[in-house]
């Protein structure tokens, strides 16, 4: 109440004094009152504007952050897709390498078997007619001093037999039914240019057909 009385007294004195002496005092009073009234309004308005600006800046910042986040997500997805593609390529290469290793192993096995097969001498002994038999050289080389060796140690000397040809001999042991007539026999030979070294292969004795 005291403050209100002071304000009223000040206004009354202002009206009696200044207004009586200065007709423009009304304008001063109006400006003063307007300033007193508008100051809180201006402060509140500035705060509102600051709040709106802050909200707008926050919204802009959030939108910018969301946009950057989407870009990063896209980059991460692209990186993951590239990594998956690389892993798939590596697996394909590994599978191809495994297949090639398997093929190489199979080829090596086939080559080894072919070498082993080729290393086995190919000779044939067969009946021509009655006691006449023949020895055929089915190898890829010429053979010198070919002999048919019986189980008793007896030898039939056939001479040289070139590759793809044969030589006949009379297999007399087939007629007397002795062991030499049905036991396994050995075919021995030497190669051209070799001195003293002989090779041999064991064959079952061929049948004797009357």
C-alpha positions, 0 to 999 in steps of 0.5 A: 500500500505504501508503494502504491501511495508513493506512485500515486503521489508522484503522478499527482505531483507530476500532473500539478507541477510539470503538466502545469508548466510544461504542456509536453509533459504528457508525452514524457509521461506517456513515453515513461509509462509505455516504456514501463509497460513494454519492457516486460513485453519486449523481454518476453517477446525476445525470449519467445523469439530466442526459444523459437530460434533455438527450436529451429536450430535444434530441428535443423541440427537434428535433420542434418544429423539424421541426413549424415546418419543416413549417409553413414548407414548407406556407406556401411551397407555398401562396405558390408555388401562389398565385403560379402562379395569379396568373401564370395569371390574368395570362396569361389577361388578356393573351391576352384583351387580345390577342384584343380588340386583334385584334378591334378592329383587324379592326373598324377595318379593316371600318369603313374598308373600309365608309367607302371603299365608301360614299364611292364614288358608285354610278351605273349607265348602261344600255341601255333599248331601241335608242338609249335609255339611262338613268342611275340614281342608286343613292346615298343622296343626291339629285343636281342637274344630272346630266350624261353627259360623252363623251370628246369633251366633249359633254354630255347634260344630264339634270337632277335625279335623286333617290336611287333613281330614273333618267332616260333619254336618247337616246345617238345616238353608239351609232348612228354607231360613233364614239369617243364611242360606246364610250369611257369616259364621265363622270357629273357632278353637284352636291349640293343646297346646293352652288354651283359644285362638281361631283362626277364618276365615270368609267364604262365605256360601256355595250354597244349591243345591236341 
